[in-house]
């Protein structure tokens, strides 16, 4: 059944027109000027309105303060979308504030907080609609994990990150925000924290999904169905085309390591340069 659903999702991916907006998906631990430029310009630059969603972090006030120090000199208005409980994501005042935004940023922290408080709410639907219409959506660390429809929670089946075993269904997932097309899974802090086992396990669990691990201080910028690597390190791409599962293992999985400037077509899964 998983194989059938993945194939169906991939066929939908090929048929759907890409959203008009931009995704800036950062692997965590800071940014670089080119990444920040891509995000701020995606929101329209000076005169833009960016909603900061600090739900994943334990310090939302600190997150909002840091962003105000960035956005004020750039002439961009900050709108706090400080969802503390699930009901907040249905409140008229919150939705009215989000509707004004030309961009959105999801903080680092624990992505399951976003899953608990925003996924499946009117706020999720509104932000998805804004992205489809042309808004930029960015996020770092946990804010990167939430981008895909299947979201890694950061836990394995033993309740904590472990390298005890490699196989299918070893890592816990749940629905994410779904900004990326179906059939794509994102992981973050990827090379720095040696998280290859996570996406190898997911390749075995969802063998038709295209999985991308973004390293720290690195971003994948998605526009018009194409993804460009920016920043200081790179991304690892796990392409299951030709992969075969057998006896608890697999053969034929393609792996690409792409540095800044390299591009991927997310519909065809082809590396462009």
C-alpha positions as a LaTeX table, in Angstrom:
\begin{tabular}{lrrr}
\hline
Residue & $x$ (\AA) & $y$ (\AA) & $z$ (\AA) \\
\hline
Unk1 & 0.00 & 0.00 & 0.00 \\
Unk2 & 2.82 & 2.45 & 0.83 \\
Unk3 & 4.41 & 1.76 & $-2.57$ \\
Unk4 & 1.08 & 2.41 & $-4.33$ \\
Unk5 & 0.43 & 5.64 & $-2.43$ \\
Unk6 & 3.96 & 6.88 & $-3.12$ \\
Unk7 & 3.57 & 6.16 & $-6.84$ \\
Unk8 & 0.22 & 7.98 & $-6.84$ \\
Unk9 & 1.78 & 10.96 & $-5.05$ \\
Unk10 & 4.60 & 11.11 & $-7.59$ \\
Unk11 & 2.15 & 11.05 & $-10.51$ \\
Unk12 & 0.27 & 13.96 & $-8.89$ \\
Unk13 & 3.58 & 15.80 & $-8.50$ \\
Unk14 & 4.25 & 15.51 & $-12.24$ \\
Unk15 & 0.78 & 16.76 & $-13.16$ \\
Unk16 & 0.43 & 19.70 & $-10.75$ \\
Unk17 & 1.57 & 23.20 & $-11.65$ \\
Unk18 & 4.15 & 24.50 & $-9.16$ \\
Unk19 & 3.08 & 27.19 & $-6.66$ \\
Unk20 & 3.94 & 30.80 & $-7.45$ \\
Unk21 & 5.77 & 31.34 & $-4.16$ \\
Unk22 & 9.28 & 30.53 & $-2.95$ \\
Unk23 & 10.54 & 28.17 & $-0.25$ \\
Unk24 & 13.77 & 28.91 & 1.62 \\
Unk25 & 14.56 & 25.75 & 3.57 \\
Unk26 & 17.57 & 26.14 & 5.88 \\
Unk27 & 19.32 & 23.18 & 7.49 \\
Unk28 & 19.87 & 24.99 & 10.79 \\
Unk29 & 22.64 & 26.74 & 12.75 \\
Unk30 & 22.55 & 30.15 & 11.17 \\
Unk31 & 22.29 & 31.56 & 7.69 \\
Unk32 & 24.46 & 33.27 & 5.07 \\
Unk33 & 23.90 & 36.59 & 3.26 \\
Unk34 & 22.74 & 34.89 & 0.05 \\
Unk35 & 20.19 & 32.80 & 1.95 \\
Unk36 & 18.84 & 35.83 & 3.82 \\
Unk37 & 18.71 & 37.83 & 0.59 \\
Unk38 & 16.68 & 35.09 & $-1.11$ \\
Unk39 & 14.18 & 35.04 & 1.76 \\
Unk40 & 13.75 & 38.80 & 2.13 \\
Unk41 & 13.50 & 39.36 & $-1.62$ \\
Unk42 & 10.97 & 36.56 & $-1.86$ \\
Unk43 & 8.79 & 38.57 & 0.53 \\
Unk44 & 9.06 & 41.63 & $-1.72$ \\
Unk45 & 11.99 & 43.35 & $-0.04$ \\
Unk46 & 11.42 & 46.79 & 1.45 \\
Unk47 & 7.72 & 47.23 & 2.16 \\
Unk48 & 7.15 & 43.51 & 2.61 \\
Unk49 & 5.30 & 42.00 & 5.55 \\
Unk50 & 6.74 & 38.86 & 7.15 \\
Unk51 & 4.91 & 36.69 & 9.64 \\
Unk52 & 7.25 & 35.05 & 12.12 \\
Unk53 & 5.96 & 31.72 & 13.48 \\
Unk54 & 8.01 & 30.93 & 16.62 \\
Unk55 & 5.87 & 27.94 & 17.61 \\
Unk56 & 8.69 & 25.37 & 17.50 \\
Unk57 & 11.02 & 27.27 & 19.82 \\
Unk58 & 11.02 & 27.40 & 23.62 \\
Unk59 & 11.85 & 31.12 & 23.43 \\
Unk60 & 9.30 & 32.77 & 21.12 \\
Unk61 & 9.93 & 36.25 & 22.53 \\
Unk62 & 13.65 & 35.91 & 21.80 \\
Unk63 & 12.94 & 34.69 & 18.26 \\
Unk64 & 10.64 & 37.64 & 17.56 \\
Unk65 & 13.20 & 40.08 & 18.99 \\
Unk66 & 15.98 & 38.71 & 16.76 \\
Unk67 & 13.82 & 38.99 & 13.66 \\
Unk68 & 12.74 & 42.53 & 14.49 \\
Unk69 & 16.42 & 43.52 & 14.58 \\
Unk70 & 16.82 & 42.06 & 11.08 \\
Unk71 & 13.60 & 43.30 & 9.51 \\
Unk72 & 13.37 & 46.85 & 10.83 \\
Unk73 & 16.56 & 48.08 & 9.07 \\
Unk74 & 15.41 & 46.32 & 5.89 \\
Unk75 & 12.13 & 48.25 & 5.90 \\
Unk76 & 10.08 & 45.08 & 6.29 \\
Unk77 & 7.19 & 44.83 & 8.75 \\
Unk78 & 7.22 & 42.00 & 11.28 \\
Unk79 & 3.92 & 40.33 & 12.13 \\
Unk80 & 4.10 & 37.95 & 15.13 \\
Unk81 & 2.17 & 34.74 & 14.47 \\
Unk82 & 2.85 & 33.46 & 17.97 \\
Unk83 & 0.77 & 30.28 & 18.16 \\
Unk84 & 1.03 & 29.01 & 21.74 \\
Unk85 & $-1.97$ & 26.64 & 21.67 \\
Unk86 & $-3.93$ & 24.98 & 18.89 \\
Unk87 & $-6.92$ & 27.28 & 19.27 \\
Unk88 & $-4.70$ & 30.25 & 18.37 \\
Unk89 & $-4.36$ & 28.87 & 14.82 \\
Unk90 & $-8.11$ & 29.29 & 14.30 \\
Unk91 & $-8.48$ & 32.73 & 15.91 \\
Unk92 & $-9.77$ & 35.48 & 13.63 \\
Unk93 & $-7.12$ & 37.95 & 14.76 \\
Unk94 & $-4.35$ & 35.45 & 13.95 \\
Unk95 & $-5.80$ & 34.66 & 10.53 \\
Unk96 & $-6.34$ & 38.33 & 9.70 \\
Unk97 & $-2.72$ & 39.07 & 10.63 \\
Unk98 & $-1.42$ & 36.18 & 8.50 \\
Unk99 & $-3.54$ & 37.24 & 5.53 \\
Unk100 & $-1.55$ & 40.52 & 5.36 \\
Unk101 & 1.81 & 38.76 & 5.05 \\
Unk102 & 3.93 & 38.47 & 1.94 \\
Unk103 & 6.23 & 35.98 & 3.66 \\
Unk104 & 6.39 & 33.57 & 6.58 \\
Unk105 & 9.24 & 32.18 & 8.68 \\
Unk106 & 9.11 & 29.06 & 10.88 \\
Unk107 & 11.66 & 28.97 & 13.71 \\
Unk108 & 13.89 & 26.15 & 14.83 \\
Unk109 & 13.11 & 24.07 & 17.89 \\
Unk110 & 10.81 & 21.05 & 18.00 \\
Unk111 & 8.85 & 20.45 & 14.81 \\
Unk112 & 6.27 & 18.38 & 16.66 \\
Unk113 & 5.03 & 21.60 & 18.28 \\
Unk114 & 4.08 & 22.82 & 14.81 \\
Unk115 & 2.45 & 19.45 & 14.17 \\
Unk116 & 0.47 & 19.69 & 17.39 \\
Unk117 & $-0.60$ & 23.33 & 17.11 \\
Unk118 & $-0.77$ & 24.29 & 13.41 \\
Unk119 & $-0.98$ & 21.27 & 11.08 \\
Unk120 & $-4.62$ & 20.70 & 10.14 \\
Unk121 & $-5.79$ & 24.17 & 11.22 \\
Unk122 & $-7.15$ & 27.18 & 9.29 \\
Unk123 & $-3.74$ & 28.86 & 9.71 \\
Unk124 & $-2.03$ & 26.03 & 7.82 \\
Unk125 & $-4.58$ & 26.32 & 5.04 \\
Unk126 & $-4.17$ & 30.09 & 4.84 \\
Unk127 & $-0.35$ & 29.97 & 4.68 \\
Unk128 & $-0.47$ & 27.23 & 2.03 \\
Unk129 & $-2.80$ & 29.42 & 0.00 \\
Unk130 & $-0.53$ & 32.44 & 0.37 \\
Unk131 & 2.46 & 30.35 & $-0.77$ \\
Unk132 & 0.57 & 29.06 & $-3.78$ \\
Unk133 & $-0.30$ & 32.66 & $-4.62$ \\
Unk134 & 3.27 & 33.97 & $-4.45$ \\
Unk135 & 4.40 & 34.39 & $-0.81$ \\
Unk136 & 7.78 & 33.19 & 0.41 \\
Unk137 & 7.91 & 30.58 & 3.19 \\
Unk138 & 11.17 & 29.97 & 5.02 \\
Unk139 & 12.30 & 28.00 & 8.01 \\
Unk140 & 15.36 & 26.63 & 9.73 \\
Unk141 & 16.04 & 23.33 & 11.53 \\
Unk142 & 12.58 & 22.33 & 12.81 \\
Unk143 & 11.27 & 24.95 & 10.40 \\
Unk144 & 12.85 & 22.95 & 7.59 \\
Unk145 & 11.45 & 19.61 & 8.75 \\
Unk146 & 7.88 & 20.95 & 8.63 \\
Unk147 & 8.12 & 21.74 & 4.90 \\
Unk148 & 7.30 & 18.25 & 3.62 \\
Unk149 & 4.02 & 16.37 & 3.85 \\
Unk150 & 5.75 & 13.51 & 5.67 \\
Unk151 & 7.66 & 15.09 & 8.56 \\
Unk152 & 10.45 & 13.48 & 10.55 \\
Unk153 & 9.84 & 14.12 & 14.24 \\
Unk154 & 13.46 & 13.63 & 15.31 \\
Unk155 & 12.70 & 10.39 & 17.19 \\
Unk156 & 13.34 & 6.80 & 16.29 \\
Unk157 & 11.27 & 3.79 & 17.34 \\
Unk158 & 13.32 & 3.51 & 20.54 \\
Unk159 & 12.28 & 7.02 & 21.61 \\
Unk160 & 15.54 & 8.82 & 20.90 \\
Unk161 & 17.99 & 9.22 & 18.06 \\
Unk162 & 19.89 & 5.98 & 17.69 \\
Unk163 & 22.16 & 4.19 & 15.25 \\
Unk164 & 21.24 & 0.81 & 16.70 \\
Unk165 & 19.75 & $-0.57$ & 13.50 \\
Unk166 & 19.09 & 0.33 & 9.87 \\
Unk167 & 15.87 & $-0.76$ & 8.24 \\
Unk168 & 12.39 & 0.43 & 7.28 \\
Unk169 & 10.09 & 2.09 & 9.85 \\
Unk170 & 12.95 & 2.93 & 12.24 \\
Unk171 & 12.18 & 6.65 & 12.46 \\
Unk172 & 8.98 & 8.32 & 13.60 \\
Unk173 & 7.07 & 10.50 & 11.14 \\
Unk174 & 3.86 & 12.52 & 11.20 \\
Unk175 & 2.09 & 14.94 & 8.84 \\
Unk176 & 3.95 & 18.17 & 8.17 \\
Unk177 & 2.85 & 21.49 & 6.69 \\
Unk178 & 3.07 & 20.20 & 3.12 \\
Unk179 & 4.64 & 23.15 & 1.28 \\
Unk180 & 6.75 & 20.78 & $-0.81$ \\
Unk181 & 5.08 & 18.57 & $-3.42$ \\
Unk182 & 4.09 & 15.05 & $-2.40$ \\
Unk183 & 6.82 & 12.46 & $-2.67$ \\
Unk184 & 9.57 & 14.63 & $-1.10$ \\
Unk185 & 10.96 & 14.35 & 2.45 \\
Unk186 & 13.33 & 16.85 & 4.12 \\
Unk187 & 15.86 & 16.35 & 6.92 \\
Unk188 & 18.08 & 19.02 & 8.50 \\
Unk189 & 21.46 & 19.43 & 10.31 \\
Unk190 & 22.19 & 16.54 & 8.01 \\
Unk191 & 25.93 & 16.18 & 7.47 \\
Unk192 & 26.98 & 17.90 & 10.70 \\
Unk193 & 24.94 & 15.47 & 12.82 \\
Unk194 & 25.54 & 12.32 & 10.72 \\
Unk195 & 21.85 & 11.75 & 10.02 \\
Unk196 & 22.30 & 9.56 & 6.95 \\
Unk197 & 20.59 & 6.63 & 8.67 \\
Unk198 & 17.37 & 8.62 & 8.97 \\
Unk199 & 16.90 & 9.12 & 5.25 \\
Unk200 & 18.24 & 5.68 & 4.39 \\
Unk201 & 15.53 & 4.24 & 6.64 \\
Unk202 & 12.90 & 6.47 & 5.05 \\
Unk203 & 14.07 & 5.40 & 1.59 \\
Unk204 & 13.27 & 1.84 & 2.64 \\
Unk205 & 9.96 & 2.85 & 4.25 \\
Unk206 & 8.84 & 5.04 & 1.32 \\
Unk207 & 10.85 & 3.65 & $-1.60$ \\
Unk208 & 9.38 & 6.03 & $-4.18$ \\
Unk209 & 10.02 & 9.20 & $-2.18$ \\
Unk210 & 12.76 & 11.67 & $-3.04$ \\
Unk211 & 14.63 & 12.52 & 0.19 \\
Unk212 & 16.85 & 15.55 & 0.74 \\
Unk213 & 19.16 & 16.14 & 3.69 \\
Unk214 & 20.16 & 19.80 & 4.13 \\
Unk215 & 23.32 & 20.58 & 6.09 \\
Unk216 & 23.77 & 23.43 & 8.56 \\
Unk217 & 24.21 & 27.01 & 7.25 \\
Unk218 & 22.86 & 25.76 & 3.94 \\
Unk219 & 19.51 & 26.21 & 2.21 \\
Unk220 & 17.44 & 24.69 & $-0.54$ \\
Unk221 & 15.57 & 27.47 & $-2.34$ \\
Unk222 & 12.55 & 26.18 & $-4.27$ \\
Unk223 & 10.93 & 28.24 & $-7.02$ \\
Unk224 & 8.89 & 27.16 & $-10.06$ \\
Unk225 & 9.48 & 23.51 & $-9.29$ \\
Unk226 & 13.27 & 23.88 & $-9.27$ \\
Unk227 & 15.48 & 23.74 & $-6.15$ \\
Unk228 & 18.79 & 25.61 & $-5.83$ \\
Unk229 & 21.42 & 25.01 & $-3.14$ \\
Unk230 & 22.71 & 28.11 & $-1.33$ \\
Unk231 & 25.04 & 28.58 & 1.62 \\
Unk232 & 28.19 & 27.21 & 3.16 \\
Unk233 & 27.89 & 23.42 & 2.89 \\
Unk234 & 25.61 & 21.26 & 0.73 \\
Unk235 & 22.73 & 18.84 & 0.50 \\
Unk236 & 22.59 & 15.08 & 0.10 \\
Unk237 & 19.88 & 13.84 & $-2.25$ \\
Unk238 & 18.60 & 10.26 & $-2.01$ \\
Unk239 & 16.98 & 9.31 & $-5.34$ \\
Unk240 & 15.17 & 5.94 & $-5.25$ \\
Unk241 & 14.86 & 5.60 & $-9.05$ \\
Unk242 & 16.00 & 2.04 & $-9.72$ \\
Unk243 & 16.15 & 1.10 & $-6.03$ \\
Unk244 & 15.16 & $-2.47$ & $-5.15$ \\
Unk245 & 14.39 & $-3.82$ & $-1.67$ \\
Unk246 & 15.51 & $-7.35$ & $-0.86$ \\
Unk247 & 16.16 & $-9.37$ & 2.31 \\
Unk248 & 15.92 & $-6.35$ & 4.60 \\
Unk249 & 18.33 & $-4.30$ & 2.49 \\
Unk250 & 18.38 & $-2.47$ & $-0.81$ \\
Unk251 & 20.39 & $-1.92$ & $-3.98$ \\
Unk252 & 20.39 & 0.77 & $-6.63$ \\
Unk253 & 19.75 & 3.87 & $-4.49$ \\
Unk254 & 21.24 & 6.96 & $-6.15$ \\
Unk255 & 22.93 & 9.51 & $-3.89$ \\
Unk256 & 23.97 & 13.02 & $-4.98$ \\
Unk257 & 25.96 & 15.52 & $-2.93$ \\
Unk258 & 25.25 & 19.03 & $-4.21$ \\
Unk259 & 27.10 & 22.19 & $-3.20$ \\
Unk260 & 26.05 & 25.83 & $-3.58$ \\
Unk261 & 24.80 & 26.72 & $-7.04$ \\
Unk262 & 23.66 & 23.22 & $-7.99$ \\
Unk263 & 20.01 & 22.79 & $-8.99$ \\
Unk264 & 17.42 & 19.99 & $-9.02$ \\
Unk265 & 14.17 & 19.70 & $-10.96$ \\
Unk266 & 11.77 & 18.41 & $-8.30$ \\
Unk267 & 9.27 & 17.08 & $-10.86$ \\
Unk268 & 11.70 & 15.02 & $-12.94$ \\
Unk269 & 14.19 & 14.55 & $-10.05$ \\
Unk270 & 16.98 & 15.42 & $-12.45$ \\
Unk271 & 20.12 & 17.34 & $-11.37$ \\
Unk272 & 20.26 & 20.31 & $-13.73$ \\
Unk273 & 23.85 & 21.47 & $-13.37$ \\
\hline
\end{tabular}
